[in-house]
């Protein structure tokens, strides 16, 4: 066979609409018989700073259109429409530029493709990192990165650095970029399965996908943009393709393979997987049709003895944005500045929510919740205690040392969350729920000490939580994952740090809430909404 080189990912076009940031920082210089695009490193810093700012507060128009389609779909459930409407409202609030769309403002990720005739003269990662740093310092974003000091000791970096920066070489005299901010919830829903040729038949692949879709659950804030990648020259190549496909970066790949091994989209399987997701009935967080907006299935070449399969999502905070630097200047993808235009004139109709007074004694709150079945929609009013991963670990250390559980953990419901920075003049920064499942290991022990009797967070949980609530009379309430900005604006009245201030965004806080939306997911009788849905 003759030698043949194939671009592994032959993206056939780019129909992205870009806005021009500036003509500064770029010039063309002659070097022998070659023209070199010389970029002042300050241009990299500017592009990264603007990209991280825009993607934290705005979304693509196509994503917002998908949310509106849910509201207009007669087959959507009331819960699907309720979630979609809230996410559109949240987008409208975030676009004002004070409150980011999600409180988990994510790991900053940059993928660059640098032409051979592009010269910067510096370590590009340093200047891209400086731009990211600038945005996280100036805007109301959260520092989510922790750095290890020893194997077990960590501290918050205080800057949201380090970022993940991957730069590839290519032909040409221009520089392309994909910027992402990836929250922990959606990042944790990236899966790699090492399979074999036995998977590659209609029946086996369909059964495999049906099984693995249930692993997604709702912890990463659906509706999702789901990516499924089959094949890959290595496990890491597979997962890199998953991330880019979930960001729609590979939308314009070919739709068929060739003997040189080009990556391609399989449109037939995209439709099949989308149908599987709809028929799962998991829906947009609380049951229904819209676990996913859409699906991308990418087929890659593989080693004959290996068949990696990767699955991942871009969540309701679909924070992906392209950039480029050319002879003409520095450009950034245009995101939607007016999300309000996607909102319907009237909100979707829903049955009236049950109001719960959180300022009553805990036994009275538990008795009130016990009157209602799972799936009941609630409006919470009163005091919540905010605590997440590290705070839970600290309280377990107290119990292990024979010390009593703090009274605040017994007297109030526990909201698993960590806020972004508070804008000037506001009571709270963006403050949506974090993934409940990470705290599952603490529930039985804490409830046995009279704490965590009511928990508020997002996503499905393990059977251990259902059993603990049944044994000790507790409840898990589900909050909508995603609308962190509107919760801060409309539902959180005050925020006060009450313990472990050194933990930064992971400190224990007391917050006062008004009409905070939630659903009963797990009750004191052994019922669990997601378990019932699975059966």
Secondary structure as UniProt FT lines:
FT   TURN            8..9
FT   STRAND          18..22
FT   TURN            24..25
FT   STRAND          26..31
FT   TURN            32..33
FT   STRAND          34..39
FT   HELIX           41..57
FT   HELIX           61..72
FT   TURN            74..75
FT   HELIX           78..94
FT   TURN            95..96
FT   STRAND          107..115
FT   TURN            116..117
FT   STRAND          118..119
FT   HELIX           124..138
FT   STRAND          146..148
FT   STRAND          154..156
FT   STRAND          164..170
FT   STRAND          175..182
FT   HELIX           184..187
FT   TURN            188..189
FT   STRAND          191..195
FT   HELIX           197..199
FT   HELIX           202..216
FT   TURN            217..220
FT   STRAND          224..232
FT   HELIX           235..246
FT   TURN            247..252
FT   TURN            259..260
FT   STRAND          264..265
FT   HELIX           267..279
FT   TURN            283..286
FT   STRAND          292..302
FT   TURN            304..305
FT   STRAND          307..314
FT   STRAND          320..326
FT   TURN            327..328
FT   STRAND          329..333
FT   HELIX           339..342
FT   STRAND          354..357
FT   TURN            358..359
FT   HELIX           362..369
FT   TURN            370..371
FT   TURN            374..375
FT   STRAND          377..386
FT   HELIX           389..400
FT   TURN            401..402
FT   HELIX           407..411
FT   STRAND          413..415
FT   TURN            424..425
FT   HELIX           436..439
FT   HELIX           440..448
FT   TURN            449..450
FT   STRAND          454..458
FT   HELIX           463..472
FT   STRAND          475..478
FT   HELIX           484..490
FT   STRAND          492..499
FT   HELIX           501..506
FT   STRAND          508..522
FT   TURN            524..525
FT   HELIX           529..534
//
